[in-house]
Amino acid sequence: MPSNNILCLSVNELYQDRKFHKLNTTLPSLCFFEFTQQLQEQIEQYKALLSEKHLHEISFETNAANWFYKLPNRYSNEITTYIHINEKEIFFSGKMRPFYEAHFRTSKVRINQLKYNQTPIKPIHLNQLTSPLALGLITKIKHLNRQHSEVEGVFYGIEPLVNEIRSLDSKSAFHLHINCDSQIDLLNRQSNELLEKMRALESETLSLSRIVLNKVFGISKGDWISFSSGDDSSIIQLQYEYCDIYENTLNIRGKGITQAGKLGKREQSISIELMD
C-alpha cells in the first residue's frame, strides 16, 4: 500500500421507527477515517479471533473516525465512536448525548477493498498440506471422522431393533421377560444421545476444517481464491463464503469469479482431499 488512504462513508440512522427513536437530533452527514497500517493490523487480528472463536462480529470503542456535518461545515468531537468488524466488512457507529447506545452508523466497506485497488486472488497449493501443523490437523479430522462413522453405525442399528420389539406379541415378550414399551423408550433415549454425539463430532470437525483454511492456506471468509486439482488445466476461482467436510474431503463454496475478474452469480466449489 503506497500511502494511507482517507475514506469517506455515508451515515444512516439506525432507528427509522419513531417509537424506538423519539428524540429529534441532527445526525452527522459523513464519516471520514484513515486506513493506516495500525488499523489494518487491528482488523487482521480481530478477523483471526472471529474465526478462532466462531464469532459473527467484534465491536469496540475507537477514535479512528471523524464525523462531519455538512450544514455547519464542521467536524464533531462530541461523538462516541465504535468500529464493527466481521469477516468481510467493517463499519462505524456513533452516539451523542442524551443517547446511551449507538443510534447512527455508516455504510459498510469490504476489507479487501480497503487493502487493495483490485481484490487479490489467493492460490491454494496442495503442498501446503505437508506442513507439521496441517498434518496434525488432518490427523485430528480423520480421528473424528472415524468416531462419527462408528457412532453413526450404532445409531442406524437401533431402528431395526425398535421395529423388531414392536413386532413382538405379548406372549413372546412374556417368554423373553421384557417390557416392550420400556425397552423402546430406552432405545429411543440411546438414539437421541447418539444423535447429539454425532452433531458434536460434526461441529468439531467443521471447526478444524476452518482452522485448516485459515492457518494452513491463509484464507478467511470473503477472500478470493483459486485452485487447480492437477488433473486438468482448468482453474476454479471463487469467493470463499462457507465450507463443509464430508469424510476426508474439504469442500469450499462460494460465487465464482468471471474471466473479467468480477464476482459472478453462479456458485462454484473446490474439493480438497485431506491426505496425511
C-alpha positions in Angstrom: 0.0 0.0 0.0 1.8 3.1 -1.1 0.3 5.6 1.3 -2.6 5.7 3.8 -6.0 6.1 2.3 -8.6 8.6 3.5 -12.1 7.1 3.1 -15.5 8.7 3.3 -18.6 6.8 4.3 -22.2 7.8 4.3 -24.2 7.9 7.5 -27.5 6.2 8.2 -29.9 6.4 11.1 -30.3 3.2 13.0 -33.9 3.7 14.2 -36.2 4.6 11.4 -39.2 3.6 13.6 -40.1 6.6 15.7 -41.4 4.5 18.6 -37.7 3.5 19.1 -36.2 6.9 18.4 -38.4 9.8 19.5 -35.7 12.5 20.0 -35.2 14.8 17.1 -31.5 15.0 16.7 -29.3 16.1 13.8 -27.1 13.3 12.5 -23.6 13.8 11.0 -23.6 13.7 7.2 -20.4 11.8 6.6 -17.7 9.7 8.3 -14.0 10.0 7.4 -11.3 7.6 8.5 -7.7 6.9 7.6 -6.8 3.3 6.7 -3.4 3.2 8.5 -1.1 0.3 8.9 -2.1 0.1 12.6 -5.8 -0.1 11.7 -5.0 -2.8 9.1 -3.1 -4.9 11.7 -6.0 -4.4 14.1 -8.6 -5.6 11.6 -6.5 -8.7 10.7 -6.0 -9.5 14.4 -9.8 -9.4 15.1 -10.6 -11.3 11.9 -8.4 -14.2 13.2 -10.2 -14.0 16.6 -13.6 -14.2 14.8 -12.5 -17.4 13.0 -11.0 -18.9 16.1 -14.0 -18.2 18.4 -16.7 -18.6 15.8 -18.0 -15.1 16.3 -20.1 -13.1 13.9 -18.8 -9.6 14.7 -16.5 -7.8 17.1 -17.0 -4.1 18.0 -15.2 -1.8 20.3 -14.8 2.0 21.0 -12.3 3.7 18.8 -11.0 7.2 17.8 -10.1 6.1 14.3 -13.0 8.0 12.6 -14.1 11.6 12.3 -17.8 12.7 11.9 -18.6 15.6 9.6 -21.7 17.9 9.5 -22.4 19.4 6.1 -24.7 22.2 7.2 -22.4 23.9 9.7 -19.4 22.7 7.7 -17.6 21.3 10.7 -16.4 18.1 12.4 -17.7 17.0 15.7 -15.6 15.8 18.7 -18.6 15.0 20.9 -19.5 11.7 19.3 -18.6 8.3 20.9 -17.5 6.1 18.0 -17.4 2.3 17.7 -15.8 0.2 15.0 -17.5 -3.1 13.9 -15.5 -5.8 12.3 -16.9 -9.0 10.7 -15.1 -11.5 8.4 -15.7 -9.5 5.3 -16.5 -5.9 6.2 -16.1 -3.1 8.7 -18.3 -0.1 9.6 -18.6 2.6 12.3 -21.4 3.5 14.6 -21.8 6.5 16.9 -23.8 8.0 19.7 -24.4 11.5 21.1 -26.0 12.8 24.2 -28.6 12.1 25.5 -28.4 8.6 23.9 -26.9 5.7 25.8 -26.5 3.5 22.8 -25.3 4.0 19.2 -28.1 5.5 17.1 -26.5 6.0 13.7 -24.0 4.1 11.6 -22.0 4.3 8.4 -22.3 2.2 5.3 -20.2 -1.0 5.2 -16.9 -1.2 3.4 -15.3 -4.5 2.3 -12.0 -5.2 3.9 -10.5 -6.4 0.6 -11.5 -3.0 -0.9 -9.6 -1.2 1.9 -6.4 -3.2 1.3 -6.2 -3.3 -2.5 -7.3 -1.4 -5.5 -8.2 -4.7 -7.0 -9.1 -7.8 -5.0 -6.2 -10.3 -5.0 -6.8 -13.9 -5.7 -5.1 -16.3 -3.3 -3.9 -19.6 -4.8 -4.3 -22.8 -2.8 -1.3 -25.2 -3.2 -1.7 -28.8 -2.0 1.9 -28.9 -0.8 0.8 -26.6 2.0 -0.9 -29.7 3.5 2.5 -31.3 4.2 3.5 -28.9 7.0 3.5 -30.3 10.6 0.5 -28.0 11.5 -1.5 -29.3 8.6 -0.7 -32.9 9.2 -1.6 -32.6 12.9 -5.0 -31.1 12.0 -5.7 -33.7 9.3 -4.9 -36.5 11.8 -7.5 -35.0 14.2 -10.1 -34.6 11.5 -9.6 -38.3 10.4 -9.9 -39.4 14.0 -13.1 -37.5 14.4 -14.4 -39.0 11.2 -13.7 -42.5 12.4 -15.6 -41.7 15.7 -18.5 -40.3 13.7 -18.7 -43.4 11.5 -18.7 -45.7 14.5 -21.4 -43.8 16.3 -23.4 -43.5 13.1 -23.3 -47.3 12.7 -24.7 -47.8 16.2 -27.3 -45.1 15.6 -28.7 -46.6 12.4 -28.6 -50.1 14.1 -31.1 -49.1 16.7 -34.0 -48.5 14.4 -34.3 -52.2 13.3 -34.2 -53.3 17.0 -37.1 -50.9 17.8 -39.1 -52.4 14.8 -38.4 -55.9 16.0 -39.5 -55.2 19.5 -42.7 -53.5 18.3 -43.5 -56.7 16.2 -43.4 -58.9 19.3 -46.7 -60.2 20.6 -47.4 -60.2 24.3 -46.8 -63.9 24.6 -43.3 -63.7 23.0 -42.4 -60.7 25.2 -43.5 -62.6 28.3 -41.3 -65.5 27.4 -38.4 -63.1 26.8 -39.0 -61.4 30.2 -39.1 -57.9 28.6 -41.4 -54.9 28.7 -41.7 -53.8 25.1 -42.6 -50.1 25.9 -39.8 -49.7 28.4 -37.3 -51.2 26.0 -38.4 -49.0 23.2 -38.1 -45.9 25.5 -34.6 -47.0 26.4 -33.6 -47.4 22.8 -35.1 -44.0 21.9 -33.1 -42.3 24.7 -29.9 -44.0 23.4 -30.7 -43.0 19.9 -31.1 -39.3 21.0 -27.8 -39.4 22.9 -26.0 -40.9 19.8 -27.6 -38.2 17.6 -26.3 -35.4 19.9 -22.8 -37.0 19.9 -22.8 -37.2 16.1 -23.7 -33.5 15.9 -21.0 -32.6 18.3 -18.4 -34.5 16.3 -19.6 -32.9 13.1 -19.3 -29.4 14.7 -15.8 -30.1 15.9 -14.7 -31.5 12.5 -16.1 -28.4 10.8 -14.3 -26.2 13.2 -11.0 -27.9 12.4 -11.6 -27.6 8.7 -12.0 -23.8 9.1 -8.7 -23.8 11.0 -7.1 -25.6 8.1 -8.3 -22.9 5.7 -7.2 -20.1 8.0 -3.9 -21.4 9.5 -2.6 -23.6 6.6 -3.9 -21.8 3.5 -4.2 -18.3 5.0 -7.7 -17.7 3.7 -10.8 -16.4 5.5 -14.4 -15.7 4.5 -14.7 -13.1 1.7 -11.2 -13.9 0.2 -11.0 -14.6 -3.5 -9.2 -17.9 -4.1 -8.1 -20.2 -6.9 -7.3 -23.9 -7.2 -6.1 -26.3 -9.8 -6.5 -30.0 -9.0 -3.7 -31.0 -11.3 -5.9 -33.5 -13.2 -6.5 -31.0 -16.0 -5.5 -27.4 -16.9 -8.8 -25.8 -15.6 -8.6 -23.5 -12.6 -11.5 -22.9 -10.3 -11.8 -19.3 -8.9 -14.4 -18.3 -6.3 -15.0 -16.1 -3.3 -14.9 -18.2 -0.1 -18.3 -18.0 1.6 -18.6 -21.3 3.5 -17.1 -24.7 3.8 -18.2 -28.2 4.8 -16.4 -31.5 5.1 -17.5 -35.0 4.1 -15.4 -37.9 5.2 -11.9 -36.7 4.4 -12.8 -34.2 1.7 -12.9 -30.5 2.4 -15.3 -28.5 0.2 -15.1 -24.8 -0.2 -18.1 -23.0 -1.8 -18.9 -19.5 -3.0 -19.7 -17.4 -6.0 -17.4 -17.9 -9.0 -15.1 -15.2 -10.4 -15.5 -14.5 -14.0 -12.8 -14.2 -16.6 -13.2 -10.4 -16.5 -12.2 -10.5 -12.8 -15.7 -9.8 -11.5 -17.8 -11.7 -9.0 -20.3 -13.9 -10.8 -23.7 -15.2 -9.8 -23.2 -18.9 -10.1 -21.9 -20.9 -7.1 -18.6 -22.8 -7.6 -16.9 -25.4 -5.3 -13.4 -26.5 -4.6 -12.8 -30.0 -3.2 -9.6 -30.9 -1.4 -8.9 -34.4 -0.2 -7.1 -34.3 3.1 -4.3 -36.9 2.9 -1.6 -37.4 5.5 
